[in-house]
Amino acid sequence: MKRTLLSLATLAALTAAAPAFADCTVKYKAKQDNPLQLKAGEATLPDSACGSESAAAAALAPKLAKEGWTLLAIVAILG
């Protein structure tokens, strides 16, 4: 009986902690100028950036800019 309760308690604790580690995958379109290049890609963002397209764009645009890309659109937020 104690073993069963301990197993259930462990399972409940792990289930409750899972959302804290949740990330999402974002599909996006980006461009580079001179010469013009277009790219469709995917990126993993933290859960705090997964609530809306504008939050995802705010988190993703600086990362792409460091690589010389300009974010055009967030196509989908998965997960």
PDB file of N, CA, C and O in Angstrom:
ATOM      1  N   MET A   1       0.824  -1.194   0.000  1.00  0.00           N
ATOM      2  CA  MET A   1       0.000   0.000   0.000  1.00  0.00           C
ATOM      3  C   MET A   1       0.870   1.261   0.000  1.00  0.00           C
ATOM      4  O   MET A   1       0.609   2.206  -0.744  1.00  0.00           O
ATOM      5  N   LYS A   2       1.919   1.260   0.855  1.00  0.00           N
ATOM      6  CA  LYS A   2       2.807   2.422   0.900  1.00  0.00           C
ATOM      7  C   LYS A   2       3.524   2.603  -0.434  1.00  0.00           C
ATOM      8  O   LYS A   2       3.726   3.726  -0.898  1.00  0.00           O
ATOM      9  N   ARG A   3       3.896   1.505  -1.029  1.00  0.00           N
ATOM     10  CA  ARG A   3       4.601   1.570  -2.306  1.00  0.00           C
ATOM     11  C   ARG A   3       3.707   2.167  -3.394  1.00  0.00           C
ATOM     12  O   ARG A   3       4.175   2.956  -4.214  1.00  0.00           O
ATOM     13  N   THR A   4       2.451   1.804  -3.406  1.00  0.00           N
ATOM     14  CA  THR A   4       1.505   2.328  -4.379  1.00  0.00           C
ATOM     15  C   THR A   4       1.301   3.825  -4.174  1.00  0.00           C
ATOM     16  O   THR A   4       1.283   4.592  -5.137  1.00  0.00           O
ATOM     17  N   LEU A   5       1.147   4.237  -2.919  1.00  0.00           N
ATOM     18  CA  LEU A   5       0.969   5.660  -2.627  1.00  0.00           C
ATOM     19  C   LEU A   5       2.211   6.466  -3.022  1.00  0.00           C
ATOM     20  O   LEU A   5       2.102   7.574  -3.548  1.00  0.00           O
ATOM     21  N   LEU A   6       3.374   5.902  -2.765  1.00  0.00           N
ATOM     22  CA  LEU A   6       4.608   6.584  -3.145  1.00  0.00           C
ATOM     23  C   LEU A   6       4.713   6.714  -4.660  1.00  0.00           C
ATOM     24  O   LEU A   6       5.131   7.756  -5.165  1.00  0.00           O
ATOM     25  N   SER A   7       4.342   5.678  -5.379  1.00  0.00           N
ATOM     26  CA  SER A   7       4.364   5.725  -6.842  1.00  0.00           C
ATOM     27  C   SER A   7       3.383   6.763  -7.377  1.00  0.00           C
ATOM     28  O   SER A   7       3.707   7.510  -8.300  1.00  0.00           O
ATOM     29  N   LEU A   8       2.193   6.810  -6.804  1.00  0.00           N
ATOM     30  CA  LEU A   8       1.207   7.793  -7.239  1.00  0.00           C
ATOM     31  C   LEU A   8       1.657   9.218  -6.916  1.00  0.00           C
ATOM     32  O   LEU A   8       1.451  10.134  -7.711  1.00  0.00           O
ATOM     33  N   ALA A   9       2.262   9.396  -5.761  1.00  0.00           N
ATOM     34  CA  ALA A   9       2.755  10.725  -5.390  1.00  0.00           C
ATOM     35  C   ALA A   9       3.871  11.175  -6.337  1.00  0.00           C
ATOM     36  O   ALA A   9       3.917  12.338  -6.737  1.00  0.00           O
ATOM     37  N   THR A  10       4.761  10.260  -6.689  1.00  0.00           N
ATOM     38  CA  THR A  10       5.847  10.585  -7.616  1.00  0.00           C
ATOM     39  C   THR A  10       5.289  10.938  -8.987  1.00  0.00           C
ATOM     40  O   THR A  10       5.724  11.906  -9.609  1.00  0.00           O
ATOM     41  N   LEU A  11       4.333  10.157  -9.453  1.00  0.00           N
ATOM     42  CA  LEU A  11       3.713  10.416 -10.747  1.00  0.00           C
ATOM     43  C   LEU A  11       3.005  11.770 -10.753  1.00  0.00           C
ATOM     44  O   LEU A  11       3.096  12.512 -11.730  1.00  0.00           O
ATOM     45  N   ALA A  12       2.307  12.092  -9.675  1.00  0.00           N
ATOM     46  CA  ALA A  12       1.611  13.379  -9.580  1.00  0.00           C
ATOM     47  C   ALA A  12       2.603  14.536  -9.587  1.00  0.00           C
ATOM     48  O   ALA A  12       2.357  15.555 -10.232  1.00  0.00           O
ATOM     49  N   ALA A  13       3.714  14.391  -8.884  1.00  0.00           N
ATOM     50  CA  ALA A  13       4.723  15.451  -8.842  1.00  0.00           C
ATOM     51  C   ALA A  13       5.347  15.669 -10.215  1.00  0.00           C
ATOM     52  O   ALA A  13       5.564  16.811 -10.621  1.00  0.00           O
ATOM     53  N   LEU A  14       5.632  14.598 -10.927  1.00  0.00           N
ATOM     54  CA  LEU A  14       6.220  14.723 -12.264  1.00  0.00           C
ATOM     55  C   LEU A  14       5.236  15.342 -13.242  1.00  0.00           C
ATOM     56  O   LEU A  14       5.627  16.139 -14.095  1.00  0.00           O
ATOM     57  N   THR A  15       3.979  14.987 -13.128  1.00  0.00           N
ATOM     58  CA  THR A  15       2.953  15.531 -14.013  1.00  0.00           C
ATOM     59  C   THR A  15       2.776  17.025 -13.759  1.00  0.00           C
ATOM     60  O   THR A  15       2.616  17.799 -14.703  1.00  0.00           O
ATOM     61  N   ALA A  16       2.802  17.428 -12.508  1.00  0.00           N
ATOM     62  CA  ALA A  16       2.641  18.844 -12.177  1.00  0.00           C
ATOM     63  C   ALA A  16       3.842  19.658 -12.641  1.00  0.00           C
ATOM     64  O   ALA A  16       3.690  20.826 -13.000  1.00  0.00           O
ATOM     65  N   ALA A  17       5.014  19.074 -12.641  1.00  0.00           N
ATOM     66  CA  ALA A  17       6.225  19.802 -13.016  1.00  0.00           C
ATOM     67  C   ALA A  17       6.410  19.881 -14.529  1.00  0.00           C
ATOM     68  O   ALA A  17       7.161  20.732 -15.005  1.00  0.00           O
ATOM     69  N   ALA A  18       5.759  19.031 -15.284  1.00  0.00           N
ATOM     70  CA  ALA A  18       5.963  18.978 -16.729  1.00  0.00           C
ATOM     71  C   ALA A  18       5.704  20.301 -17.442  1.00  0.00           C
ATOM     72  O   ALA A  18       6.507  20.665 -18.301  1.00  0.00           O
ATOM     73  N   PRO A  19       4.634  21.050 -17.145  1.00  0.00           N
ATOM     74  CA  PRO A  19       4.422  22.303 -17.861  1.00  0.00           C
ATOM     75  C   PRO A  19       5.533  23.329 -17.663  1.00  0.00           C
ATOM     76  O   PRO A  19       5.712  24.202 -18.513  1.00  0.00           O
ATOM     77  N   ALA A  20       6.264  23.249 -16.593  1.00  0.00           N
ATOM     78  CA  ALA A  20       7.342  24.209 -16.355  1.00  0.00           C
ATOM     79  C   ALA A  20       8.462  24.056 -17.382  1.00  0.00           C
ATOM     80  O   ALA A  20       9.218  24.998 -17.616  1.00  0.00           O
ATOM     81  N   PHE A  21       8.574  22.889 -17.991  1.00  0.00           N
ATOM     82  CA  PHE A  21       9.633  22.633 -18.950  1.00  0.00           C
ATOM     83  C   PHE A  21       9.119  22.642 -20.384  1.00  0.00           C
ATOM     84  O   PHE A  21       9.848  22.273 -21.306  1.00  0.00           O
ATOM     85  N   ALA A  22       7.881  23.056 -20.578  1.00  0.00           N
ATOM     86  CA  ALA A  22       7.264  22.987 -21.896  1.00  0.00           C
ATOM     87  C   ALA A  22       7.829  24.066 -22.814  1.00  0.00           C
ATOM     88  O   ALA A  22       7.912  25.236 -22.440  1.00  0.00           O
ATOM     89  N   ASP A  23       8.203  23.669 -23.979  1.00  0.00           N
ATOM     90  CA  ASP A  23       8.625  24.575 -25.034  1.00  0.00           C
ATOM     91  C   ASP A  23       7.665  24.393 -26.196  1.00  0.00           C
ATOM     92  O   ASP A  23       6.834  23.485 -26.189  1.00  0.00           O
ATOM     93  N   CYS A  24       7.779  25.238 -27.167  1.00  0.00           N
ATOM     94  CA  CYS A  24       6.982  25.049 -28.373  1.00  0.00           C
ATOM     95  C   CYS A  24       7.886  25.205 -29.587  1.00  0.00           C
ATOM     96  O   CYS A  24       8.964  25.796 -29.517  1.00  0.00           O
ATOM     97  N   THR A  25       7.425  24.667 -30.677  1.00  0.00           N
ATOM     98  CA  THR A  25       8.121  24.816 -31.950  1.00  0.00           C
ATOM     99  C   THR A  25       7.348  25.827 -32.774  1.00  0.00           C
ATOM    100  O   THR A  25       6.121  25.774 -32.863  1.00  0.00           O
ATOM    101  N   VAL A  26       8.077  26.741 -33.370  1.00  0.00           N
ATOM    102  CA  VAL A  26       7.470  27.795 -34.172  1.00  0.00           C
ATOM    103  C   VAL A  26       7.943  27.638 -35.617  1.00  0.00           C
ATOM    104  O   VAL A  26       9.138  27.504 -35.878  1.00  0.00           O
ATOM    105  N   LYS A  27       7.000  27.655 -36.541  1.00  0.00           N
ATOM    106  CA  LYS A  27       7.331  27.679 -37.963  1.00  0.00           C
ATOM    107  C   LYS A  27       7.283  29.131 -38.404  1.00  0.00           C
ATOM    108  O   LYS A  27       6.358  29.867 -38.059  1.00  0.00           O
ATOM    109  N   TYR A  28       8.298  29.539 -39.176  1.00  0.00           N
ATOM    110  CA  TYR A  28       8.400  30.942 -39.555  1.00  0.00           C
ATOM    111  C   TYR A  28       8.913  31.098 -40.981  1.00  0.00           C
ATOM    112  O   TYR A  28       9.419  30.155 -41.590  1.00  0.00           O
ATOM    113  N   LYS A  29       8.765  32.327 -41.496  1.00  0.00           N
ATOM    114  CA  LYS A  29       9.347  32.718 -42.778  1.00  0.00           C
ATOM    115  C   LYS A  29      10.256  33.910 -42.507  1.00  0.00           C
ATOM    116  O   LYS A  29       9.913  34.800 -41.729  1.00  0.00           O
ATOM    117  N   ALA A  30      11.420  33.920 -43.155  1.00  0.00           N
ATOM    118  CA  ALA A  30      12.386  34.997 -42.974  1.00  0.00           C
ATOM    119  C   ALA A  30      13.060  35.316 -44.306  1.00  0.00           C
ATOM    120  O   ALA A  30      12.953  34.558 -45.269  1.00  0.00           O
ATOM    121  N   LYS A  31      13.760  36.462 -44.341  1.00  0.00           N
ATOM    122  CA  LYS A  31      14.443  36.862 -45.571  1.00  0.00           C
ATOM    123  C   LYS A  31      15.791  37.487 -45.242  1.00  0.00           C
ATOM    124  O   LYS A  31      16.037  37.951 -44.129  1.00  0.00           O
ATOM    125  N   GLN A  32      16.659  37.480 -46.258  1.00  0.00           N
ATOM    126  CA  GLN A  32      17.918  38.224 -46.262  1.00  0.00           C
ATOM    127  C   GLN A  32      17.919  39.054 -47.535  1.00  0.00           C
ATOM    128  O   GLN A  32      17.390  38.629 -48.562  1.00  0.00           O
ATOM    129  N   ASP A  33      18.513  40.239 -47.464  1.00  0.00           N
ATOM    130  CA  ASP A  33      18.614  41.102 -48.646  1.00  0.00           C
ATOM    131  C   ASP A  33      20.026  41.060 -49.218  1.00  0.00           C
ATOM    132  O   ASP A  33      20.982  40.704 -48.529  1.00  0.00           O
ATOM    133  N   ASN A  34      20.133  41.425 -50.472  1.00  0.00           N
ATOM    134  CA  ASN A  34      21.420  41.574 -51.176  1.00  0.00           C
ATOM    135  C   ASN A  34      22.293  40.342 -51.153  1.00  0.00           C
ATOM    136  O   ASN A  34      23.261  40.347 -50.393  1.00  0.00           O
ATOM    137  N   PRO A  35      22.065  39.352 -51.862  1.00  0.00           N
ATOM    138  CA  PRO A  35      20.931  39.079 -52.735  1.00  0.00           C
ATOM    139  C   PRO A  35      19.749  38.569 -51.913  1.00  0.00           C
ATOM    140  O   PRO A  35      19.926  38.033 -50.819  1.00  0.00           O
ATOM    141  N   LEU A  36      18.571  38.738 -52.441  1.00  0.00           N
ATOM    142  CA  LEU A  36      17.366  38.309 -51.755  1.00  0.00           C
ATOM    143  C   LEU A  36      17.369  36.796 -51.571  1.00  0.00           C
ATOM    144  O   LEU A  36      17.539  36.046 -52.533  1.00  0.00           O
ATOM    145  N   GLN A  37      17.183  36.357 -50.340  1.00  0.00           N
ATOM    146  CA  GLN A  37      17.039  34.934 -50.018  1.00  0.00           C
ATOM    147  C   GLN A  37      15.839  34.797 -49.094  1.00  0.00           C
ATOM    148  O   GLN A  37      15.649  35.598 -48.178  1.00  0.00           O
ATOM    149  N   LEU A  38      15.045  33.789 -49.342  1.00  0.00           N
ATOM    150  CA  LEU A  38      13.894  33.495 -48.495  1.00  0.00           C
ATOM    151  C   LEU A  38      14.111  32.156 -47.818  1.00  0.00           C
ATOM    152  O   LEU A  38      14.736  31.250 -48.369  1.00  0.00           O
ATOM    153  N   LYS A  39      13.579  32.055 -46.609  1.00  0.00           N
ATOM    154  CA  LYS A  39      13.760  30.804 -45.873  1.00  0.00           C
ATOM    155  C   LYS A  39      12.510  30.526 -45.052  1.00  0.00           C
ATOM    156  O   LYS A  39      11.924  31.435 -44.464  1.00  0.00           O
ATOM    157  N   ALA A  40      12.113  29.270 -45.019  1.00  0.00           N
ATOM    158  CA  ALA A  40      11.068  28.789 -44.121  1.00  0.00           C
ATOM    159  C   ALA A  40      11.774  27.875 -43.131  1.00  0.00           C
ATOM    160  O   ALA A  40      12.501  26.963 -43.522  1.00  0.00           O
ATOM    161  N   GLY A  41      11.556  28.124 -41.865  1.00  0.00           N
ATOM    162  CA  GLY A  41      12.270  27.340 -40.862  1.00  0.00           C
ATOM    163  C   GLY A  41      11.438  27.052 -39.641  1.00  0.00           C
ATOM    164  O   GLY A  41      10.279  27.455 -39.540  1.00  0.00           O
ATOM    165  N   GLU A  42      12.058  26.341 -38.710  1.00  0.00           N
ATOM    166  CA  GLU A  42      11.446  26.018 -37.434  1.00  0.00           C
ATOM    167  C   GLU A  42      12.427  26.373 -36.334  1.00  0.00           C
ATOM    168  O   GLU A  42      13.640  26.254 -36.504  1.00  0.00           O
ATOM    169  N   ALA A  43      11.889  26.809 -35.204  1.00  0.00           N
ATOM    170  CA  ALA A  43      12.716  27.128 -34.049  1.00  0.00           C
ATOM    171  C   ALA A  43      11.976  26.713 -32.784  1.00  0.00           C
ATOM    172  O   ALA A  43      10.746  26.718 -32.743  1.00  0.00           O
ATOM    173  N   THR A  44      12.721  26.361 -31.773  1.00  0.00           N
ATOM    174  CA  THR A  44      12.146  26.034 -30.481  1.00  0.00           C
ATOM    175  C   THR A  44      12.249  27.264 -29.594  1.00  0.00           C
ATOM    176  O   THR A  44      13.319  27.853 -29.446  1.00  0.00           O
ATOM    177  N   LEU A  45      11.118  27.643 -29.007  1.00  0.00           N
ATOM    178  CA  LEU A  45      11.049  28.806 -28.135  1.00  0.00           C
ATOM    179  C   LEU A  45      10.566  28.389 -26.755  1.00  0.00           C
ATOM    180  O   LEU A  45       9.893  27.367 -26.624  1.00  0.00           O
ATOM    181  N   PRO A  46      10.896  29.161 -25.723  1.00  0.00           N
ATOM    182  CA  PRO A  46      10.414  28.839 -24.380  1.00  0.00           C
ATOM    183  C   PRO A  46       8.906  29.037 -24.277  1.00  0.00           C
ATOM    184  O   PRO A  46       8.305  29.754 -25.077  1.00  0.00           O
ATOM    185  N   ASP A  47       8.315  28.402 -23.297  1.00  0.00           N
ATOM    186  CA  ASP A  47       6.870  28.451 -23.110  1.00  0.00           C
ATOM    187  C   ASP A  47       6.346  29.881 -22.999  1.00  0.00           C
ATOM    188  O   ASP A  47       5.226  30.162 -23.427  1.00  0.00           O
ATOM    189  N   SER A  48       7.129  30.775 -22.439  1.00  0.00           N
ATOM    190  CA  SER A  48       6.687  32.166 -22.267  1.00  0.00           C
ATOM    191  C   SER A  48       6.462  32.868 -23.605  1.00  0.00           C
ATOM    192  O   SER A  48       5.764  33.881 -23.656  1.00  0.00           O
ATOM    193  N   ALA A  49       7.031  32.354 -24.669  1.00  0.00           N
ATOM    194  CA  ALA A  49       6.872  32.958 -25.994  1.00  0.00           C
ATOM    195  C   ALA A  49       5.852  32.229 -26.855  1.00  0.00           C
ATOM    196  O   ALA A  49       5.716  32.527 -28.042  1.00  0.00           O
ATOM    197  N   CYS A  50       5.142  31.288 -26.275  1.00  0.00           N
ATOM    198  CA  CYS A  50       4.248  30.438 -27.065  1.00  0.00           C
ATOM    199  C   CYS A  50       2.786  30.874 -27.026  1.00  0.00           C
ATOM    200  O   CYS A  50       1.942  30.243 -27.663  1.00  0.00           O
ATOM    201  N   GLY A  51       2.475  31.926 -26.299  1.00  0.00           N
ATOM    202  CA  GLY A  51       1.085  32.316 -26.111  1.00  0.00           C
ATOM    203  C   GLY A  51       0.433  32.979 -27.310  1.00  0.00           C
ATOM    204  O   GLY A  51      -0.782  32.885 -27.485  1.00  0.00           O
ATOM    205  N   SER A  52       1.223  33.648 -28.137  1.00  0.00           N
ATOM    206  CA  SER A  52       0.655  34.344 -29.290  1.00  0.00           C
ATOM    207  C   SER A  52       1.729  34.513 -30.361  1.00  0.00           C
ATOM    208  O   SER A  52       2.921  34.336 -30.108  1.00  0.00           O
ATOM    209  N   GLU A  53       1.278  34.857 -31.549  1.00  0.00           N
ATOM    210  CA  GLU A  53       2.231  35.084 -32.641  1.00  0.00           C
ATOM    211  C   GLU A  53       3.124  36.284 -32.347  1.00  0.00           C
ATOM    212  O   GLU A  53       4.305  36.275 -32.693  1.00  0.00           O
ATOM    213  N   SER A  54       2.573  37.313 -31.713  1.00  0.00           N
ATOM    214  CA  SER A  54       3.385  38.489 -31.412  1.00  0.00           C
ATOM    215  C   SER A  54       4.447  38.179 -30.361  1.00  0.00           C
ATOM    216  O   SER A  54       5.561  38.695 -30.444  1.00  0.00           O
ATOM    217  N   ALA A  55       4.121  37.348 -29.378  1.00  0.00           N
ATOM    218  CA  ALA A  55       5.114  36.953 -28.370  1.00  0.00           C
ATOM    219  C   ALA A  55       6.202  36.094 -29.000  1.00  0.00           C
ATOM    220  O   ALA A  55       7.383  36.244 -28.687  1.00  0.00           O
ATOM    221  N   ALA A  56       5.799  35.197 -29.885  1.00  0.00           N
ATOM    222  CA  ALA A  56       6.774  34.351 -30.574  1.00  0.00           C
ATOM    223  C   ALA A  56       7.681  35.193 -31.471  1.00  0.00           C
ATOM    224  O   ALA A  56       8.890  34.966 -31.527  1.00  0.00           O
ATOM    225  N   ALA A  57       7.097  36.157 -32.165  1.00  0.00           N
ATOM    226  CA  ALA A  57       7.889  37.027 -33.035  1.00  0.00           C
ATOM    227  C   ALA A  57       8.880  37.856 -32.220  1.00  0.00           C
ATOM    228  O   ALA A  57      10.024  38.038 -32.636  1.00  0.00           O
ATOM    229  N   ALA A  58       8.450  38.355 -31.068  1.00  0.00           N
ATOM    230  CA  ALA A  58       9.326  39.157 -30.222  1.00  0.00           C
ATOM    231  C   ALA A  58      10.511  38.337 -29.709  1.00  0.00           C
ATOM    232  O   ALA A  58      11.604  38.873 -29.529  1.00  0.00           O
ATOM    233  N   ALA A  59      10.297  37.048 -29.474  1.00  0.00           N
ATOM    234  CA  ALA A  59      11.377  36.185 -28.997  1.00  0.00           C
ATOM    235  C   ALA A  59      12.283  35.715 -30.140  1.00  0.00           C
ATOM    236  O   ALA A  59      13.490  35.560 -29.953  1.00  0.00           O
ATOM    237  N   LEU A  60      11.707  35.492 -31.308  1.00  0.00           N
ATOM    238  CA  LEU A  60      12.456  34.914 -32.413  1.00  0.00           C
ATOM    239  C   LEU A  60      13.217  35.950 -33.248  1.00  0.00           C
ATOM    240  O   LEU A  60      14.326  35.667 -33.702  1.00  0.00           O
ATOM    241  N   ALA A  61      12.655  37.126 -33.456  1.00  0.00           N
ATOM    242  CA  ALA A  61      13.265  38.127 -34.334  1.00  0.00           C
ATOM    243  C   ALA A  61      14.712  38.468 -33.949  1.00  0.00           C
ATOM    244  O   ALA A  61      15.563  38.524 -34.836  1.00  0.00           O
ATOM    245  N   PRO A  62      15.025  38.698 -32.673  1.00  0.00           N
ATOM    246  CA  PRO A  62      16.431  39.004 -32.336  1.00  0.00           C
ATOM    247  C   PRO A  62      17.392  37.848 -32.626  1.00  0.00           C
ATOM    248  O   PRO A  62      18.538  38.071 -33.017  1.00  0.00           O
ATOM    249  N   LYS A  63      16.922  36.621 -32.435  1.00  0.00           N
ATOM    250  CA  LYS A  63      17.769  35.459 -32.727  1.00  0.00           C
ATOM    251  C   LYS A  63      18.082  35.390 -34.215  1.00  0.00           C
ATOM    252  O   LYS A  63      19.222  35.132 -34.602  1.00  0.00           O
ATOM    253  N   LEU A  64      17.071  35.621 -35.051  1.00  0.00           N
ATOM    254  CA  LEU A  64      17.287  35.591 -36.497  1.00  0.00           C
ATOM    255  C   LEU A  64      18.157  36.761 -36.949  1.00  0.00           C
ATOM    256  O   LEU A  64      18.994  36.613 -37.839  1.00  0.00           O
ATOM    257  N   ALA A  65      17.955  37.921 -36.331  1.00  0.00           N
ATOM    258  CA  ALA A  65      18.738  39.101 -36.705  1.00  0.00           C
ATOM    259  C   ALA A  65      20.227  38.885 -36.470  1.00  0.00           C
ATOM    260  O   ALA A  65      21.047  39.384 -37.240  1.00  0.00           O
ATOM    261  N   LYS A  66      20.589  38.161 -35.437  1.00  0.00           N
ATOM    262  CA  LYS A  66      21.999  37.868 -35.167  1.00  0.00           C
ATOM    263  C   LYS A  66      22.622  37.054 -36.292  1.00  0.00           C
ATOM    264  O   LYS A  66      23.832  37.103 -36.510  1.00  0.00           O
ATOM    265  N   GLU A  67      21.785  36.305 -37.005  1.00  0.00           N
ATOM    266  CA  GLU A  67      22.250  35.484 -38.119  1.00  0.00           C
ATOM    267  C   GLU A  67      22.066  36.185 -39.461  1.00  0.00           C
ATOM    268  O   GLU A  67      22.327  35.598 -40.511  1.00  0.00           O
ATOM    269  N   GLY A  68      21.613  37.447 -39.428  1.00  0.00           N
ATOM    270  CA  GLY A  68      21.454  38.204 -40.659  1.00  0.00           C
ATOM    271  C   GLY A  68      20.110  38.045 -41.344  1.00  0.00           C
ATOM    272  O   GLY A  68      19.968  38.426 -42.506  1.00  0.00           O
ATOM    273  N   TRP A  69      19.125  37.497 -40.662  1.00  0.00           N
ATOM    274  CA  TRP A  69      17.806  37.275 -41.238  1.00  0.00           C
ATOM    275  C   TRP A  69      16.796  38.248 -40.638  1.00  0.00           C
ATOM    276  O   TRP A  69      16.938  38.672 -39.491  1.00  0.00           O
ATOM    277  N   THR A  70      15.777  38.597 -41.420  1.00  0.00           N
ATOM    278  CA  THR A  70      14.677  39.410 -40.960  1.00  0.00           C
ATOM    279  C   THR A  70      13.415  38.550 -40.918  1.00  0.00           C
ATOM    280  O   THR A  70      13.051  37.937 -41.922  1.00  0.00           O
ATOM    281  N   LEU A  71      12.756  38.500 -39.782  1.00  0.00           N
ATOM    282  CA  LEU A  71      11.534  37.711 -39.650  1.00  0.00           C
ATOM    283  C   LEU A  71      10.418  38.342 -40.462  1.00  0.00           C
ATOM    284  O   LEU A  71      10.138  39.533 -40.328  1.00  0.00           O
ATOM    285  N   LEU A  72       9.790  37.550 -41.294  1.00  0.00           N
ATOM    286  CA  LEU A  72       8.649  38.023 -42.097  1.00  0.00           C
ATOM    287  C   LEU A  72       7.322  37.658 -41.443  1.00  0.00           C
ATOM    288  O   LEU A  72       6.412  38.483 -41.371  1.00  0.00           O
ATOM    289  N   ALA A  73       7.213  36.419 -40.967  1.00  0.00           N
ATOM    290  CA  ALA A  73       5.938  35.966 -40.410  1.00  0.00           C
ATOM    291  C   ALA A  73       6.129  34.725 -39.557  1.00  0.00           C
ATOM    292  O   ALA A  73       7.012  33.903 -39.800  1.00  0.00           O
ATOM    293  N   ILE A  74       5.279  34.618 -38.555  1.00  0.00           N
ATOM    294  CA  ILE A  74       5.137  33.377 -37.799  1.00  0.00           C
ATOM    295  C   ILE A  74       4.021  32.612 -38.501  1.00  0.00           C
ATOM    296  O   ILE A  74       2.901  33.112 -38.610  1.00  0.00           O
ATOM    297  N   VAL A  75       4.309  31.425 -38.971  1.00  0.00           N
ATOM    298  CA  VAL A  75       3.330  30.646 -39.731  1.00  0.00           C
ATOM    299  C   VAL A  75       2.473  29.794 -38.803  1.00  0.00           C
ATOM    300  O   VAL A  75       1.261  29.688 -38.989  1.00  0.00           O
ATOM    301  N   ALA A  76       3.117  29.177 -37.786  1.00  0.00           N
ATOM    302  CA  ALA A  76       2.368  28.315 -36.864  1.00  0.00           C
ATOM    303  C   ALA A  76       3.145  28.169 -35.566  1.00  0.00           C
ATOM    304  O   ALA A  76       4.373  28.247 -35.534  1.00  0.00           O
ATOM    305  N   ILE A  77       2.384  27.956 -34.497  1.00  0.00           N
ATOM    306  CA  ILE A  77       2.970  27.656 -33.191  1.00  0.00           C
ATOM    307  C   ILE A  77       2.499  26.254 -32.829  1.00  0.00           C
ATOM    308  O   ILE A  77       1.300  26.006 -32.703  1.00  0.00           O
ATOM    309  N   LEU A  78       3.451  25.341 -32.664  1.00  0.00           N
ATOM    310  CA  LEU A  78       3.131  23.939 -32.398  1.00  0.00           C
ATOM    311  C   LEU A  78       3.566  23.554 -30.994  1.00  0.00           C
ATOM    312  O   LEU A  78       4.635  23.958 -30.537  1.00  0.00           O
ATOM    313  N   GLY A  79       2.748  22.782 -30.316  1.00  0.00           N
ATOM    314  CA  GLY A  79       3.147  22.254 -29.013  1.00  0.00           C
ATOM    315  C   GLY A  79       2.832  23.089 -27.846  1.00  0.00           C
ATOM    316  O   GLY A  79       3.137  22.710 -26.715  1.00  0.00           O
TER     317      GLY A  79
END
